[in-house]
Amino acid sequence: MKVVLASNNKGKLLELEHMFKDMPLELVTQAQLGISEAAEPFHTFVENALAKARHASSQSGLPALADDAGLCVDAFGGEPGVQTAFYATRYGYSKGDDNNVIALLEQMQNISNRAAALVSTLVGVRHPMDPEPLIAVGRVVGEITTKPIGSNGFGFDPVMWIPEFGKTFAELSTEIKNKNSHRGRAARLMKQLIRESWLSKP
């Protein structure tokens, strides 16, 4: 089965391709098919992921898989949430992972409650009007460090400290991170849903 990955984020694509390599799916990126990015006007991860999946499926005529993910900081009432990718632009920085980290650490300088969660919502559709989209959510709770630690990963990985490992995501090997990250948890559930709903049918 050929499935479109509805993302242009290189780090996300690499992770998803690795996580789904044991599935009988031929994954192609929307960029390979000349598909533009979808609008993401909603306030929840699931709505935006569904919009992206429907857009890629509509443009390609293929099933699509989309991820919407972000950082939810307790002290900020769950923000930046779905606006995570543009977080730095709120504070005069250009869009980008490194600037997001800089902006976050600046905004949390005098905050003692550093609890946060990384959330990934994966949505799969067989076609644009699929009435039964597959939805898988992965969530990892940790704390925001006071400075970046580690060089592996992307996004907020260098400042997301995970208590069960005593390290940031950026200090973990790719294999361990992929197994335990928010996206890794969502991918495990999505693979199970795909096997049950898409691949087991006659």
C-alpha distance (Angstrom), angle and dihedral (degrees) to the residues before:
residue distance angle dihedral
M1 . . .
K2 3.80 . .
V3 3.81 113.7 .
V4 3.81 129.7 -176.4
L5 3.80 118.3 -132.7
A6 3.80 103.4 -142.5
S7 3.79 100.0 -147.1
N8 3.79 140.9 91.0
N9 3.82 94.2 -164.8
K10 3.82 104.9 115.6
G11 3.81 95.4 -156.0
K12 3.79 92.3 49.0
L13 3.82 92.3 46.8
L14 3.80 92.6 51.3
E15 3.81 90.9 50.9
L16 3.80 94.4 46.9
E17 3.81 93.7 46.2
H18 3.81 89.2 51.8
M19 3.81 93.5 45.6
F20 3.81 94.0 50.4
K21 3.80 98.1 41.1
D22 3.82 91.8 105.2
M23 3.81 92.1 56.7
P24 3.83 124.0 93.0
L25 3.80 89.9 -116.5
E26 3.79 131.4 118.8
L27 3.78 103.1 -141.5
V28 3.79 119.9 -156.6
T29 3.78 125.7 177.0
Q30 3.76 121.7 -124.3
A31 3.81 88.9 -121.4
Q32 3.81 89.6 60.7
L33 3.79 87.8 57.2
G34 3.79 95.0 44.6
I35 3.80 93.3 -112.5
S36 3.79 117.0 155.8
E37 3.79 124.3 -134.5
A38 3.78 116.0 -85.1
A39 3.79 124.2 -120.7
E40 3.82 112.8 -99.8
P41 3.81 104.5 -160.2
F42 3.78 98.3 149.5
H43 3.81 133.0 99.8
T44 3.80 99.5 -136.1
F45 3.78 131.9 65.7
V46 3.79 93.7 -127.9
E47 3.81 94.6 53.5
N48 3.80 93.1 49.1
A49 3.80 93.5 45.2
L50 3.79 90.0 50.2
A51 3.81 91.2 49.7
K52 3.81 90.7 51.1
A53 3.80 93.3 47.3
R54 3.81 92.9 48.2
H55 3.80 91.7 47.9
A56 3.81 93.9 51.0
S57 3.80 91.9 45.2
S58 3.80 92.0 48.3
Q59 3.81 92.4 50.4
S60 3.81 95.4 44.1
G61 3.79 105.1 31.9
L62 3.81 87.3 -131.4
P63 3.80 135.8 107.6
A64 3.80 110.6 -87.3
L65 3.77 138.5 -153.1
A66 3.80 121.2 -158.2
D67 3.78 134.4 -178.6
D68 3.77 127.9 -156.6
A69 3.75 113.8 -175.0
G70 3.74 140.3 163.8
L71 3.76 151.3 150.4
C72 3.80 119.7 -85.5
V73 3.81 112.6 -163.4
D74 3.80 116.3 -161.3
A75 3.81 94.8 -147.7
F76 3.82 89.5 54.5
G77 3.80 95.2 50.6
G78 3.80 91.9 -104.6
E79 3.78 97.1 -45.6
P80 2.98 143.0 169.8
G81 3.83 83.5 36.3
V82 3.79 112.3 139.7
Q83 3.82 90.2 5.3
T84 3.80 92.7 59.8
A85 3.82 95.1 115.2
F86 3.82 90.5 57.3
Y87 3.80 97.3 39.7
A88 3.81 95.9 114.1
T89 3.80 92.9 53.2
R90 3.83 89.7 67.2
Y91 3.78 89.0 66.8
G92 3.80 102.1 43.5
Y93 3.80 98.3 -88.9
S94 3.79 126.4 121.1
K95 3.80 118.3 -107.5
G96 3.81 114.1 -83.1
D97 3.79 145.3 108.6
D98 3.80 96.3 -102.4
N99 3.80 92.6 49.0
N100 3.80 90.9 47.6
V101 3.80 89.0 57.4
I102 3.80 92.2 47.2
A103 3.81 92.0 49.6
L104 3.80 93.3 46.6
L105 3.80 94.1 50.8
E106 3.81 90.5 47.9
Q107 3.81 92.2 51.2
M108 3.82 91.6 47.9
Q109 3.80 97.1 46.6
N110 3.81 94.9 112.2
I111 3.80 98.8 27.7
S112 3.80 118.6 108.4
N113 3.82 97.1 -173.3
R114 3.80 100.4 78.2
A115 3.81 98.4 164.6
A116 3.80 114.7 135.9
A117 3.77 141.9 157.2
L118 3.78 132.1 -141.2
V119 3.79 109.4 -144.5
S120 3.80 130.2 -167.0
T121 3.79 124.2 -173.6
L122 3.80 117.0 -170.1
V123 3.79 119.7 -166.0
G124 3.79 125.8 -171.6
V125 3.82 126.5 -167.7
R126 3.80 129.1 -176.7
H127 3.81 90.3 -153.1
P128 3.84 136.0 -7.2
M129 3.81 94.6 -89.0
D130 3.80 96.3 41.4
P131 3.83 105.1 152.0
E132 3.81 90.8 -158.3
P133 3.79 108.3 51.8
L134 3.78 113.6 -178.6
I135 3.80 110.9 -120.3
A136 3.80 125.2 -167.8
V137 3.80 124.8 174.4
G138 3.80 127.1 -164.4
R139 3.80 123.1 -172.8
V140 3.79 132.2 -178.0
V141 3.80 122.4 -172.5
G142 3.79 121.4 -151.8
E143 3.78 143.4 125.7
I144 3.78 134.2 -84.9
T145 3.80 111.5 -115.6
T146 3.80 123.0 -139.3
K147 3.81 92.6 -118.3
P148 3.82 137.5 14.8
I149 3.81 114.6 -83.6
G150 3.81 124.2 -172.2
S151 3.79 134.5 15.6
N152 3.81 105.3 -125.1
G153 3.79 123.5 96.9
F154 3.80 129.9 14.8
G155 3.80 141.9 -106.9
F156 3.80 112.9 31.6
D157 3.83 93.9 -16.5
P158 3.86 93.1 113.4
V159 3.81 93.0 56.8
M160 3.83 100.4 36.0
W161 3.81 106.5 96.8
I162 3.81 114.0 -163.4
P163 3.84 114.1 -153.2
E164 3.82 96.2 -153.1
F165 3.83 90.2 60.1
G166 3.79 99.1 29.5
K167 3.81 87.0 -134.0
T168 3.77 141.2 88.5
F169 3.79 119.2 -101.4
A170 3.81 87.6 -109.3
E171 3.82 90.2 61.7
L172 3.80 94.0 55.5
S173 3.79 125.8 89.4
T174 3.80 115.3 -103.3
E175 3.80 90.8 -110.7
I176 3.81 94.9 52.9
K177 3.80 92.8 41.6
N178 3.80 93.7 50.4
K179 3.80 90.4 50.2
N180 3.81 95.3 49.7
S181 3.81 106.2 27.9
H182 3.79 125.4 105.1
R183 3.80 89.2 -105.9
G184 3.80 91.7 45.9
R185 3.80 91.0 53.5
A186 3.80 92.1 47.2
A187 3.81 90.9 47.3
R188 3.81 92.8 52.6
L189 3.77 90.8 53.8
M190 3.81 92.9 43.4
K191 3.81 91.6 52.1
Q192 3.79 89.3 53.6
L193 3.82 91.0 49.2
I194 3.81 92.3 48.4
R195 3.80 91.5 50.6
E196 3.80 91.4 49.8
S197 3.80 99.5 40.2
W198 3.81 108.6 26.3
L199 3.79 108.1 23.7
S200 3.80 103.6 37.0
K201 3.78 96.1 57.5
P202 3.85 119.0 103.2
